[in-house]
Amino acid sequence: MPFRILKPRGPSLPVVGHVPHASISIPPDVRDEILLDDVGLARELVRLTDWHTDGLFAWARDHGATMFVNGSSRLVFDPERFADDAQEPMSAVGQGVVYTRTTSGDRLRVLTDRERAQRIVELFEPYHAAISGLVGSQLERFGRSTVLDCHSFATLPLASEPDQSPDRPDICIGTDPFHTPEALAARLEHSFRAEGFRVRRDAPFSGCLIPLAYHRRDERVSGVMIEVRRGLYCDEGTGERLPAFAAVRAALRRAITNASVFA
């Protein structure tokens, strides 16, 4: 399957660290359907990949979290979208569960309804079934589960993004009105500011992933999204790590643990 489940290094706690967009892996059959040449594809991957977020948040396993890491690029399918385009706002710009447009609006692929449905059945649904099962096992054992949704974002808005304000924070905390306790969001804001980060809630991005089996149904499942501005830790033109990577990772670790996410 195109994901990895990494167990905690030590005693387990009811926390799932979800890393959906760190991979650049595209299977050959999917590459064949993408209309971009190699240069264009590389450029799109640089823009869309949440570079090194698997490494930025890997320490969560030391605190009892189980990591759920997508092994496929979001250009294969995007697990953070709703499968139904009628429910998914990003489908309006061709970036629903299977992208048909690039960040600049160019045609990415031509996909029939049948091919799209097949991608959902073969990849999207098993992915969500697996993460739902992981959360379900934590509910059975602990009576609760928290999903820490781990992302990064570009310093300047991509043309396809709804929020085009150039004034972007260092950290964006994404919340869900049903699944994100106000106290958790407030603690995270305070902890990130104490580390010297500029922080905003639900801007430029809002929401967080909750497995579909529990979405807006089960209050025992809480969630929050942490978005890190890429320019803090990587070269946004290449995706290469900057020397500051280790310091940013350490600051994230302190902020999130001090916010009692693993308590």
DAMO-V333350 format. One record per residue. N is the residue number from 0. RES is the residue in one small letter. PSI is psi as a letter, one per 20 degrees, with the letter a starting at -180 (* if undefined). NEAR is the number of other ideal C-beta (glycine too) atoms within 10 Angstrom. D_LAST is the distance of its C-alpha to the last C-alpha in Angstrom with 2 decimals. Layout:
N;RES;PSI;NEAR;D_LAST, N;RES;PSI;NEAR;D_LAST
//
This chain:
0;m;q;11;31.18, 1;p;l;18;30.33, 2;f;r;19;26.62, 3;r;p;13;24.50, 4;i;o;14;21.44, 5;l;o;16;19.79, 6;k;q;10;17.68, 7;p;q;17;14.73, 8;r;n;13;16.05, 9;g;a;10;14.65, 10;p;q;7;12.43, 11;s;q;15;11.50, 12;l;r;20;8.38, 13;p;m;21;9.39, 14;v;p;25;9.75, 15;v;p;25;13.36, 16;g;o;27;14.61, 17;h;p;29;18.05, 18;v;n;27;20.84, 19;p;h;23;24.01, 20;h;k;22;26.51, 21;a;i;23;26.52, 22;s;q;23;29.43, 23;i;j;17;33.13, 24;s;p;13;34.38, 25;i;o;18;37.15, 26;p;q;11;39.19, 27;p;h;6;42.96, 28;d;h;8;43.81, 29;v;h;18;41.47, 30;r;h;14;42.84, 31;d;h;9;46.29, 32;e;i;13;45.57, 33;i;p;18;44.29, 34;l;i;13;47.22, 35;l;q;18;46.19, 36;d;r;9;47.83, 37;d;h;8;45.79, 38;v;g;8;45.72, 39;g;h;15;44.64, 40;l;g;19;41.91, 41;a;g;14;40.57, 42;r;g;16;40.57, 43;e;h;20;38.68, 44;l;h;18;36.04, 45;v;g;18;35.55, 46;r;h;17;35.04, 47;l;i;21;32.77, 48;t;p;20;30.54, 49;d;m;23;27.02, 50;w;p;25;27.96, 51;h;j;22;25.66, 52;t;h;25;22.45, 53;d;h;20;21.90, 54;g;h;15;22.07, 55;l;h;26;20.23, 56;f;j;26;17.00, 57;a;h;20;17.75, 58;w;i;17;15.36, 59;a;h;27;12.40, 60;r;h;18;13.74, 61;d;i;13;13.10, 62;h;j;19;9.30, 63;g;i;15;9.78, 64;a;q;28;11.03, 65;t;p;22;14.51, 66;m;p;21;16.87, 67;f;o;24;19.67, 68;v;p;20;22.41, 69;n;p;26;25.67, 70;g;i;15;28.62, 71;s;q;22;31.16, 72;s;q;24;32.07, 73;r;i;24;31.60, 74;l;i;25;35.41, 75;v;g;23;35.43, 76;f;q;23;33.28, 77;d;o;22;30.37, 78;p;i;24;27.53, 79;e;j;18;26.21, 80;r;q;22;29.41, 81;f;q;17;30.66, 82;a;h;20;33.38, 83;d;o;11;35.64, 84;d;h;15;37.15, 85;a;h;7;37.87, 86;q;i;10;34.15, 87;e;o;16;33.41, 88;p;h;12;34.43, 89;m;i;19;34.64, 90;s;h;19;37.32, 91;a;h;12;39.68, 92;v;j;18;39.73, 93;g;k;18;39.90, 94;q;l;24;36.24, 95;g;b;23;35.09, 96;v;h;22;33.69, 97;v;o;28;36.58, 98;y;p;26;37.79, 99;t;i;16;41.51, 100;r;q;18;41.64, 101;t;r;26;40.54, 102;t;h;20;38.76, 103;s;j;12;42.26, 104;g;j;11;43.50, 105;d;q;12;45.66, 106;r;p;12;46.03, 107;l;g;22;43.55, 108;r;q;19;44.75, 109;v;o;9;46.94, 110;l;p;15;45.20, 111;t;r;8;46.82, 112;d;h;7;45.05, 113;r;g;8;45.35, 114;e;h;13;43.80, 115;r;g;19;40.88, 116;a;h;13;40.35, 117;q;g;13;40.55, 118;r;h;18;37.84, 119;i;g;18;35.54, 120;v;g;11;36.37, 121;e;h;12;36.16, 122;l;g;21;33.10, 123;f;g;21;31.16, 124;e;g;13;31.02, 125;p;h;14;30.06, 126;y;g;23;27.28, 127;h;h;18;25.78, 128;a;h;14;26.49, 129;a;g;15;24.54, 130;i;h;25;21.38, 131;s;g;17;21.78, 132;g;h;13;22.13, 133;l;g;18;18.96, 134;v;g;27;16.98, 135;g;h;16;19.12, 136;s;h;15;18.31, 137;q;h;22;14.55, 138;l;g;16;15.64, 139;e;h;9;17.92, 140;r;g;12;15.54, 141;f;i;14;12.36, 142;g;j;9;14.02, 143;r;r;15;12.03, 144;s;p;26;11.66, 145;t;p;24;10.81, 146;v;o;28;13.62, 147;l;o;24;13.45, 148;d;o;22;17.22, 149;c;o;28;18.48, 150;h;r;24;21.90, 151;s;r;23;24.42, 152;f;q;22;27.50, 153;a;q;18;30.93, 154;t;h;12;31.87, 155;l;q;12;34.84, 156;p;p;16;34.74, 157;l;q;15;36.11, 158;a;h;12;39.11, 159;s;i;18;37.50, 160;e;q;17;34.45, 161;p;h;12;34.64, 162;d;o;13;33.48, 163;q;j;10;36.24, 164;s;p;9;35.36, 165;p;i;8;35.67, 166;d;n;8;33.39, 167;r;q;20;30.08, 168;p;r;18;26.83, 169;d;h;20;24.92, 170;i;p;24;21.77, 171;c;p;25;21.90, 172;i;o;25;18.96, 173;g;p;22;20.10, 174;t;r;20;19.19, 175;d;p;22;20.47, 176;p;h;9;21.62, 177;f;h;15;20.70, 178;h;i;24;17.40, 179;t;o;24;15.69, 180;p;p;14;14.33, 181;e;h;9;16.08, 182;a;h;10;13.27, 183;l;g;19;11.23, 184;a;g;18;14.57, 185;a;g;13;15.43, 186;r;g;19;12.45, 187;l;g;25;13.25, 188;e;g;18;16.89, 189;h;g;13;16.55, 190;s;g;22;14.67, 191;f;h;26;17.24, 192;r;h;14;20.07, 193;a;h;13;19.11, 194;e;j;18;19.65, 195;g;j;9;23.05, 196;f;q;19;22.69, 197;r;p;13;24.68, 198;v;p;17;22.44, 199;r;q;16;23.49, 200;r;p;17;21.99, 201;d;k;17;23.79, 202;a;p;15;26.56, 203;p;j;21;28.14, 204;f;q;18;26.09, 205;s;r;17;24.30, 206;g;r;17;22.41, 207;c;q;24;20.06, 208;l;p;25;20.63, 209;i;p;25;19.88, 210;p;q;25;21.67, 211;l;h;18;24.97, 212;a;i;15;24.68, 213;y;i;21;21.95, 214;h;o;17;22.98, 215;r;k;12;23.63, 216;r;h;12;23.68, 217;d;o;18;20.33, 218;e;i;11;17.82, 219;r;i;16;15.23, 220;v;o;26;15.08, 221;s;r;22;13.55, 222;g;q;27;14.39, 223;v;q;25;15.06, 224;m;p;23;17.58, 225;i;o;24;17.61, 226;e;p;25;21.28, 227;v;p;28;22.47, 228;r;p;20;26.11, 229;r;h;22;27.92, 230;g;i;17;30.31, 231;l;h;19;27.62, 232;y;i;24;27.42, 233;c;q;22;30.34, 234;d;o;13;34.01, 235;e;i;17;34.18, 236;g;i;9;37.71, 237;t;h;10;36.93, 238;g;i;17;33.20, 239;e;q;11;33.43, 240;r;q;17;30.63, 241;l;r;15;31.34, 242;p;h;7;30.96, 243;a;i;13;28.12, 244;f;g;17;25.95, 245;a;h;12;24.14, 246;a;g;12;23.49, 247;v;g;21;22.17, 248;r;g;19;19.83, 249;a;h;12;18.54, 250;a;h;22;18.15, 251;l;g;24;16.21, 252;r;g;18;13.79, 253;r;g;14;13.44, 254;a;g;24;13.27, 255;i;h;27;10.64, 256;t;h;16;8.21, 257;n;h;15;9.37, 258;a;j;22;8.75, 259;s;k;12;4.95, 260;v;h;23;5.68, 261;f;j;16;3.80, 262;a;*;9;0.00
//
